[in-house]
């Protein structure tokens, strides 16, 4: 029974994810990506960062990455303080 309360507590908390894709996306795509922040990196990649409610929501975001035909580079769960990106283009 204690597993049930732990799993429902975990489901209620959004985790912060960074999704790195090859190529640049304009900030107008923010609504398409459920409000994730969109950061263009100097190396020609885009970093999508923000809270993701659960695994189903993460898979939905990954489908959207596929739908815009940009290659997926990496998906990482990060701590909130790691969500800041130092190598961002102004």
Secondary structure, DSSP 8 states (H G I E B T S, - for coil): -HHHHHHHHHHHS-EEEEEEEES---GGGGTTTTT-EEEEBTTSEEEEEEEE-SHHHHHHHHHHHHHTT--EEEEEEE-GGGG--TTB--
